[in-house]
């Protein structure tokens, strides 16, 4: 493994019963990049990020994160994971949820206070921190989930469809913050099917039907297919597995 790789996926397949969701996936993600997993619903993106975060285990092959074979409890503590479904306690306030997860992450009282302010500012929930989460809209819940995933200053941030239901202005603010985190050498893995978000990634893996069909920078993927958009490039790659 290169010293610049913080994630190495080697020939990974995943079965649920007789259904194969991932098919011989191999992938390397570098420290300090925003790596996008681009593909339609059902392509296998969520299953893959669950394996990177230690929630799921590969049927075949291996997943290494920060030099450790996953799943690994210590390494999982160095990862921030935002799932596609919000794992929030709806009868508690936003602040109570933050306190609960800060306790799980092992933050002391001074760390907790400082980080709560920072992450709540980021997701623009200052005026709603004392409201029960059951009163939140879907977009507000996504914002709180993102704040929770950032609480413990993770080395790797894994986000599964993070901006679903979030308005365009806040979506841009979140991407600006992700870029700022990248510049601080935080590695970010994000799943998306939104093409303009994919264009903001350092590199992408295009996934279709459990296969990686292409890997590269957004510009390289468009250039190699002689197309003007990632959507057209995705369609062009189709069933051809290429790496650029």
C-alpha positions in Angstrom: 0.0 0.0 0.0 1.3 3.4 -1.0 2.0 5.8 1.9 -0.5 8.2 0.3 -3.3 5.6 0.4 -5.6 5.7 3.4 -8.2 3.3 1.8 -7.4 0.1 -0.2 -10.2 -2.1 -1.4 -8.9 -5.3 -2.9 -11.1 -7.6 -5.0 -14.2 -7.2 -2.8 -17.4 -8.9 -3.4 -20.5 -8.8 -1.3 -23.4 -11.2 -1.2 -26.7 -11.0 0.6 -27.9 -14.6 0.4 -27.7 -15.4 -3.3 -27.8 -11.8 -4.4 -24.4 -10.3 -5.3 -24.4 -6.6 -4.7 -20.7 -5.8 -5.3 -18.6 -7.7 -7.9 -14.8 -7.8 -7.5 -14.3 -4.2 -6.5 -10.7 -2.9 -6.3 -10.1 0.7 -5.3 -7.5 3.0 -3.7 -8.3 6.4 -2.1 -5.6 8.9 -1.3 -5.2 10.9 1.9 -6.6 14.4 1.6 -8.9 13.9 -1.4 -12.6 14.2 -1.9 -13.4 10.8 -3.5 -16.8 10.5 -5.1 -18.8 7.3 -5.7 -21.1 8.1 -8.6 -23.9 5.8 -9.7 -27.7 5.3 -9.8 -29.7 3.9 -6.9 -29.0 0.2 -6.4 -25.5 0.4 -7.9 -23.8 -0.7 -4.7 -22.5 2.7 -3.4 -24.1 2.4 0.1 -22.9 -1.2 0.6 -19.4 -0.1 -0.3 -19.3 2.8 2.1 -20.7 0.7 4.9 -17.7 -1.7 4.4 -15.3 1.3 4.4 -16.9 2.5 7.7 -16.8 -1.0 9.3 -20.6 -1.5 9.4 -20.6 -4.3 6.8 -18.0 -7.0 6.1 -16.9 -8.1 2.7 -18.0 -11.7 1.6 -14.7 -12.0 -0.4 -11.7 -9.8 -0.6 -10.3 -7.2 1.9 -10.9 -3.6 2.9 -8.1 -1.7 4.6 -8.6 1.7 6.1 -5.7 3.6 7.7 -3.6 0.5 7.4 -6.1 -1.7 9.3 -8.3 -4.5 8.0 -11.9 -3.6 8.4 -14.0 -4.0 10.5 -11.8 -2.6 13.3 -13.2 -0.9 16.3 -10.3 1.4 16.9 -10.2 2.5 13.3 -14.0 3.0 13.3 -13.4 5.7 16.0 -11.2 7.6 13.5 -14.0 7.7 10.9 -17.0 10.0 10.7 -19.9 8.3 9.0 -23.1 9.9 7.8 -25.6 7.3 6.7 -28.3 7.7 4.1 -30.9 7.2 6.8 -30.7 9.6 9.7 -29.8 7.8 13.0 -31.2 10.4 15.3 -33.2 10.4 18.6 -36.3 12.3 17.6 -37.7 12.9 21.1 -34.4 14.6 22.1 -33.3 18.1 21.1 -30.6 18.7 18.5 -28.2 19.6 21.3 -29.1 16.5 23.3 -28.3 14.4 20.2 -25.0 16.1 19.8 -24.2 15.6 23.5 -25.1 11.9 23.2 -22.8 11.3 20.3 -20.0 13.4 21.8 -20.1 11.1 24.8 -19.8 8.0 22.5 -16.9 9.6 20.7 -15.2 10.3 24.1 -15.1 14.1 23.9 -14.4 15.8 27.2 -16.6 18.8 28.3 -14.4 21.5 26.9 -13.9 19.7 23.5 -17.6 19.0 23.4 -18.6 22.7 23.9 -16.2 23.9 21.2 -17.0 21.3 18.6 -20.8 21.7 19.1 -20.5 25.4 18.3 -18.4 24.7 15.2 -20.5 22.0 13.7 -23.8 23.7 14.4 -22.5 26.9 12.8 -21.5 24.8 9.8 -24.9 23.4 9.2 -26.8 26.5 10.2 -28.9 25.1 13.0 -28.1 27.7 15.6 -31.7 28.8 16.0 -33.0 25.2 16.2 -30.6 23.6 18.6 -33.1 23.4 21.4 -35.9 22.0 19.3 -36.9 18.3 19.5 -35.7 16.6 16.4 -39.2 15.3 15.6 -40.1 18.9 14.7 -37.3 19.0 12.1 -37.8 18.8 8.4 -36.0 16.2 6.4 -33.3 18.6 5.3 -32.7 19.8 8.9 -32.2 16.2 10.0 -29.6 15.7 7.2 -27.8 18.8 8.5 -27.8 17.5 12.1 -26.5 14.1 10.9 -23.7 15.9 9.1 -22.9 17.9 12.2 -22.8 14.7 14.3 -20.4 13.0 11.8 -18.0 15.9 12.2 -18.0 16.1 16.0 -14.9 14.2 16.7 -12.7 15.6 14.0 -12.5 12.4 12.0 -9.5 11.6 9.8 -11.8 10.1 7.2 -15.3 11.4 6.6 -17.7 9.1 4.8 -20.9 10.7 3.6 -23.8 8.7 2.0 -25.9 11.1 -0.1 -25.2 14.0 2.3 -27.1 16.8 0.6 -30.4 15.1 -0.2 -33.2 17.5 0.8 -30.9 20.4 1.5 -31.5 23.7 -0.3 -29.0 24.9 -2.9 -27.4 27.7 -0.9 -26.7 25.5 2.1 -25.6 22.7 -0.2 -22.9 25.0 -1.6 -21.9 26.0 1.9 -21.4 22.4 2.9 -19.3 21.7 -0.2 -17.2 24.7 0.6 -16.6 23.2 4.1 -15.8 19.8 2.6 -13.1 21.5 0.5 -11.8 23.3 3.6 -11.6 20.0 5.4 -9.8 18.4 2.4 -7.2 21.2 2.6 -6.6 20.2 6.2 -5.8 16.7 4.9 -9.1 15.1 5.9 -10.1 12.4 3.5 -13.7 12.5 2.3 -15.7 9.8 0.6 -19.1 10.9 -0.7 -21.7 9.0 -2.6 -23.9 10.9 -5.0 -26.0 10.6 -8.1 -25.9 14.4 -8.6 -23.6 15.3 -11.5 -22.7 18.8 -10.4 -21.6 17.4 -7.0 -19.6 14.8 -8.7 -17.8 17.5 -10.6 -16.6 19.0 -7.2 -14.7 15.7 -6.3 -11.0 15.3 -6.6 -11.5 11.9 -8.2 -14.5 9.6 -8.9 -15.4 6.0 -9.2 -18.3 5.4 -11.5 -20.4 2.4 -10.2 -23.0 0.5 -12.1 -24.6 -2.9 -11.2 -22.0 -3.6 -8.6 -19.1 -3.0 -10.9 -16.6 -0.1 -11.1 -16.8 1.0 -14.7 -14.3 3.9 -14.5 -12.0 5.8 -12.1 -10.4 9.2 -12.5 -10.7 12.9 -12.1 -13.9 14.5 -13.4 -12.0 16.2 -16.2 -10.1 13.0 -17.2 -13.3 11.0 -17.3 -14.9 13.6 -19.6 -11.8 14.0 -21.7 -11.3 10.2 -22.3 -14.9 9.9 -23.5 -14.8 13.1 -25.5 -17.9 14.3 -23.7 -18.9 17.6 -22.1 -20.5 16.3 -18.9 -20.1 13.5 -16.4 -23.6 12.3 -17.2 -22.6 11.7 -20.8 -19.3 10.2 -19.7 -21.1 7.8 -17.4 -23.4 6.7 -20.3 -20.4 6.4 -22.6 -18.5 4.1 -20.3 -21.5 1.9 -20.0 -20.4 -1.7 -19.7 -16.7 -0.9 -20.4 -14.5 -0.9 -17.3 -11.8 1.6 -17.8 -9.4 3.5 -15.5 -8.0 6.8 -16.5 
